[in-house]
Amino acid sequence: MTSPPPTVLRTEATPALDLLTVPQVMARLQLGRSTVYDLIRTGQLASITLGRARRIPTHALTDFIRTRLEQEAA
């Protein structure tokens, strides 16, 4: 007898890691290109580099917004 195939993780069980481009982040935050790159450079907005492309995970953008809201409320 053969053993059953290994269990495959369903996409519903693990959230997909959506990556945004700098222009997409610019549009969502309604900020300019330089400002978005300044946020990345100063570490306020996390990003990754894939080759020469800069990408921002959606959770990083959400965390950035949440942090700014908490700072404004304090």
Secondary structure, 3 states (H helix, E strand, C coil): CCCCCCCCCCCCCCCCCCEECHHHHHHHHCCCHHHHHHHHHCCCCCCEEECCEEEEEHHHHHHHHHHHHHHHHC
